[in-house]
């Protein structure tokens, strides 16, 4: 089971552009869903992939309206400043 995120995922989330994720169900798909930054499709769901790509090409504003509802609190929790602060707290607890 995948226990870490691809680094690019955080850049995509911060970009303000909807993410179209085609791949396995897992922590990346869950984070995209929780953060409201995109849409997940299983790689073997050809019909859904074609439909999403058609909408993206023909109606990009409608595609964005339907799938992009960012949850700022979730996105902010994965920003470098927040993650560094969590790491600093962890180090403080380990050395005291």
C-alpha positions in Angstrom: 0.0 0.0 0.0 1.3 3.5 -0.9 2.0 5.4 2.2 3.4 8.6 0.7 2.2 11.2 -1.8 3.9 12.1 -5.1 5.5 15.5 -4.5 3.8 17.0 -7.6 0.4 16.4 -6.1 1.0 19.3 -3.6 2.1 21.6 -6.4 -1.0 20.7 -8.4 -3.2 21.3 -5.4 -1.7 24.8 -4.8 -1.9 25.7 -8.5 -5.6 26.5 -8.5 -6.1 24.3 -11.5 -8.4 21.3 -11.3 -6.7 18.0 -11.1 -7.8 15.1 -13.4 -6.3 12.0 -11.7 -6.4 8.7 -13.6 -4.9 5.9 -11.5 -5.5 3.6 -8.6 -7.7 4.3 -5.7 -5.5 5.2 -2.8 -4.2 8.1 -0.6 -3.6 10.4 -3.6 -7.2 10.0 -4.9 -8.5 10.4 -1.3 -6.5 13.6 -0.8 -7.8 15.0 -4.1 -11.3 14.2 -3.1 -10.9 15.7 0.5 -9.3 18.8 -0.8 -11.9 19.3 -3.5 -9.2 20.0 -6.0 -10.1 17.5 -8.7 -11.6 14.4 -10.0 -10.4 10.8 -9.7 -11.1 8.1 -12.3 -9.9 4.5 -12.2 -7.5 3.7 -15.0 -9.7 0.9 -16.3 -12.9 3.1 -16.5 -12.6 4.0 -20.1 -16.1 5.4 -20.5 -15.6 7.9 -17.6 -12.2 9.0 -18.8 -13.5 9.7 -22.3 -16.5 11.6 -20.9 -14.3 13.7 -18.6 -11.8 14.5 -21.3 -14.6 15.5 -23.7 -16.1 17.8 -21.1 -12.7 19.3 -20.3 -12.1 19.9 -24.0 -15.5 21.2 -25.0 -16.7 22.9 -21.8 -13.8 23.7 -19.6 -15.7 26.2 -17.4 -18.4 23.6 -16.8 -15.8 21.0 -16.0 -14.2 23.3 -13.5 -17.6 24.3 -11.9 -18.5 20.6 -11.4 -15.2 19.3 -9.9 -13.2 22.2 -8.5 -14.4 23.1 -5.0 -11.2 23.6 -3.0 -11.3 23.1 0.7 -8.7 25.7 1.9 -8.2 24.0 5.3 -7.2 20.7 3.8 -4.9 22.4 1.2 -3.3 24.6 3.8 -2.5 21.6 6.0 -0.1 20.3 3.3 1.7 23.6 2.6 5.4 23.6 3.4 5.1 26.0 6.3 2.4 23.9 8.0 4.3 20.7 7.5 7.6 22.2 8.7 5.8 23.4 11.8 4.5 19.9 12.5 8.0 18.5 12.1 9.4 21.1 14.5 6.9 20.1 17.1 7.7 16.4 16.6 11.4 17.2 17.0 10.7 19.2 20.2 8.8 16.3 21.7 11.6 13.9 20.9 14.4 15.9 22.4 12.6 17.0 25.6 
